[in-house]
Amino acid sequence: MLDAPVAQAIAPQAGPNPRWRMLLYNLKMQRKVYYMERATANGPRHAETWNAQIILLDGPEGKVIATYHGQANTRQAAREEASGRALAALGYY
């Protein structure tokens, strides 16, 4: 598994894919990957910036292995970006 600084440096190659979050969720349902998700908004309502985190775990209630960040103008786009980075680090795309 990659350590956190290296893992955060990995970015999705071809721009946001609207299916990265779904792919990561499917892996979670197959019990191949365990993660938590967090999204927060910063800035005024008319110009919000969303920050999302995917926190990979070593088991269902395990310790944190790595954290992947995404930032965008919408919550969905930020979550997709973070999911894409997690999938890239895991080698699933």
JOWO-V818144 format. One record per residue. N is the residue number from 1. SS is DSSP state (A for helix, B for strand, O for the rest). PSI is psi in whole degrees, 0 to 359 (none if undefined). D_FIRST is the distance of its C-alpha to the first C-alpha in Angstrom with 1 decimal. Layout:
N:SS:PSI:D_FIRST, N:SS:PSI:D_FIRST
This chain:
1:O:151:0.0, 2:O:147:3.8, 3:O:162:6.6, 4:A:312:9.4, 5:A:319:11.9, 6:A:318:10.2, 7:A:323:8.9, 8:A:337:12.5, 9:A:340:14.0, 10:O:127:13.1, 11:O:151:16.1, 12:O:142:17.5, 13:O:318:19.7, 14:O:31:22.9, 15:O:174:23.7, 16:O:133:23.3, 17:O:123:23.3, 18:O:1:25.0, 19:O:358:23.0, 20:A:316:19.4, 21:A:320:19.8, 22:A:318:21.6, 23:A:317:18.9, 24:A:319:16.3, 25:A:319:19.0, 26:A:321:19.8, 27:A:325:16.4, 28:A:318:16.8, 29:A:332:20.3, 30:O:1:19.1, 31:O:34:16.8, 32:O:336:13.8, 33:O:140:12.2, 34:B:131:13.3, 35:B:164:14.0, 36:B:158:16.9, 37:B:142:18.8, 38:B:138:21.1, 39:B:134:23.6, 40:B:150:26.4, 41:B:143:29.3, 42:B:149:30.6, 43:O:177:34.0, 44:O:157:37.3, 45:A:326:37.6, 46:A:351:39.1, 47:A:53:36.2, 48:O:146:33.1, 49:B:126:29.6, 50:B:137:26.9, 51:B:129:23.5, 52:B:149:20.8, 53:B:137:17.5, 54:B:121:14.9, 55:B:108:13.2, 56:B:138:10.3, 57:B:160:11.1, 58:O:357:10.1, 59:O:183:13.6, 60:O:322:16.9, 61:O:36:17.8, 62:O:189:14.8, 63:O:162:13.3, 64:B:130:11.5, 65:B:311:7.7, 66:B:160:8.4, 67:B:135:11.7, 68:B:136:13.0, 69:B:150:16.7, 70:B:145:19.5, 71:B:133:23.2, 72:B:179:26.3, 73:O:343:29.9, 74:O:154:29.3, 75:A:316:27.1, 76:A:315:26.2, 77:A:322:25.3, 78:A:319:23.0, 79:A:321:21.2, 80:A:318:20.9, 81:A:314:19.5, 82:A:319:16.8, 83:A:319:16.1, 84:A:320:16.0, 85:A:320:13.5, 86:A:316:11.1, 87:A:322:12.0, 88:A:317:11.7, 89:A:327:8.0, 90:A:348:7.6, 91:O:24:10.2, 92:O:1:13.1, 93:O:none:15.5
